[in-house]
Amino acid sequence: MKIVSIVGARPQLVKLAPIASAFAETEHHHVIVHTGQHYDADMSDVFFSGLGIPQPDVHLGIGSGTHGAQTGRILGALDPVFEAEQPDWVLVYGDTNSTLAGALSAVKMHLPVAHLEAGLRSFNRRMPEEHNRVLTDHAADLLLAPTEEAMRHLATEGLARRSALVGDVMVDVCLQVRDAVVAAGDPPAGLPEGVDARTPYLLATLHRAENTDDPERLAALLDALAALPVPVALLAHPRLVARAAQHGLELERGAIRVGRPLPYAQMVAAVLGSTGVVTDSGGLQKEAYLLDRPCTTLRPETEWTETLADGWNHLVADPREIGVEAWTRIATRPAPDATRGTPYGDGRAARRVVEVLVERHPGKERR
Ligand code: UD1
């Protein structure tokens, strides 16, 4: 069987790592297509080298742009790739513009599409990611869901027959890397200057368009981070850096210490070294949960609702609405005593993905 994976943005490279390694154990032919949505070395290259992912077979070099331009360029560039490859499955990941373009291009060429991380919903129609995931789920032939909750959403939308519960491939990679980091025993590396890994610090990221693109909101979120009583290691995504510069906002202020995005293993080490995480990233919320650190999520809702149980994750839509004291208490709270279940699976999701792709292959005659 030939499978073409379409990836382009940082979180997709993390999900690709366990999938590529699961395929490497089989006789199947796995082709990697990188759209080039993320192109900075620390947003892309370090994930290939750090996670042992084979270099992409095809690189489309699309780069940045408005949603329409970026999605459209990927769509057009994929046609000849699919024409040449004629894969048995096109595998798309998550909820980015690369995901939607990959799915759309493939279905128009009558190629079977599987969506990894299907069924997640924020129910927030202002988020570009929400449109990407809903449209991709409804276009795809096979929906690989990470959780029971995702399966329920798919069933509600009439998609149960195309769905399969496989678990979350991010658990595969996160736990494997955690074990390696713990075994090596090294202190966290790559933290921003001014953050001492031997004393308490919070790890923060901020990149969602809803948080970065409105100058007033971004200023308020930065002020809230700056007011915290412990150093805040802010690993700045390129979108955050670009928007802050555009709005004339200084990132480094008060408790905030600004650093660059980290490679995956260093990120896991940085979470393990922290007392807690403050973020608007979906992946990091879950990594904090898997790594036993309390997380405060700067959004009104989360797709990963399982992390909210027992206070492991706490949503703060707008720190201004709850006041400095409540905000500080929430953001610096200790890890809960409660033990967690395993709502995201057992760390063997990628192998299950390969099995399901084999079982559910529609067969060329039925296309
Ligand atoms: C994208 C995804 C988002 C995902 C995130 C992870 C969409 C709609 N959004 O958001 O779901 O959580 O990736 O990072 O697909 N830039 C660089 N260098 C890079 C990449 C981006 O400088 O390597 C800058 C550009 O100025 C660009 C901006 O970041 O305009 C935003 O990049 P883009 O790919 O549009 O979306 P992200 O915000 O990264």
Boltz pocket constraint, residues with backbone or C-beta under 6 A from the ligand:
constraints:
  - pocket:
      binder: B
      contacts: [[A, 9], [A, 10], [A, 11], [A, 37], [A, 38], [A, 39], [A, 40], [A, 41], [A, 43], [A, 63], [A, 64], [A, 65], [A, 95], [A, 96], [A, 97], [A, 98], [A, 128], [A, 129], [A, 207], [A, 209], [A, 237], [A, 238], [A, 239], [A, 242]]
      max_distance: 6.0
